[in-house]
Each structure stands twice: as structure tokens, then as C-alpha cells.
Amino acid sequence: MASRIDKLDRNVVLGLFTWDDAPEGHHREIDIEFSRWGRTKDDNAQFVVQPWDRPGNMHRFNLQLDGDLSAHCFVWRKGCISFRSIRGHLLTSPDIIESWDYEGPDLPEPGNEKVRMNLWLLDGVPPSGDGEVEVVVRRFEFVRPVPVEETLWGTLKYEFR
């Protein structure tokens, strides 16, 4: 990202997610979302494996940036989805803002999912501020990871080709 997504208006939602039109596996929807969901003093970011309302399927956190650049990703592999939000623009940056590994019962099998990016108004309510809302995505990549070795944390290290 090349925008201060931590400063989004409380009525604005930025969703970065996968989606499959088939309802099996909850549409294979995996989300990285930025919003305060209409509240002024709430966490402004979340990682989600659908269905969002099932306990353990959502990890909320407060994203605080010191500049415009941030990177957000997940690695979807058999048995686990690993989410990361990072300061800067390189996924190899050591400055991790937040990470979360999901190994719950709603882990969908990879299939016909497609990537979606939405910037929308919560319940159609206009932004609470006076200005327009804009988010700049400087770069997007969809890569299939190739496992190369075990890491110290007991998970696979991935190489992106």
C-alpha cells in the first residue's frame, strides 16, 4: 500500500480478499480488512477466515503506521493460513506489525478462488470527514509459494517464484 490505511475514515472499509462464487467452503473467502467498522476508537485492521462470526476465525489488531508504505499478505497452505502486515513495501522486511496463523476447522481447500479488492462505505453511510477517500495500491502480486525449508518457528519457509 502507498496510503495511510491506518487513518481511514471510520465509515470506510478496505477489503483485500479471495472469493469463489461457489458457496462450498464459505466461498473460500480469506480477508485482510482495514476499518474501524463505524466506531471511532476501535481496532482498525483484521485478518479473517470465513465465517467471520465463528469464534477463533478473526484476529483484530490496531494498525499504526509511521508512513504511507505497508505490505499485507497471507500464505495459504495445507493445514494453515499465515497472515502478515509489515511496515514498508517489501514482504521480506523484518518490521512486522502483526502476524497470525489460522489452523482452525474452517480452513478452506484452495480451489477456484479469485482475488478481490474493495473500498466501500459501511452500510452506505458517508465518510464522517469532509474529504474524499482514496487508497493507493502500489503493487499487487499473486504468487504460488514453493516450500524450501523448515524455519526456527516450525513452519515452512517459502520462496516466491
Summary of the structure (lengths in Angstrom):
residues: 161
radius of gyration: 15.9
end to end distance: 21.2
largest distance: 50.3
contacts: 418
relative contact order: 0.24
helix: 7%
strand: 41%
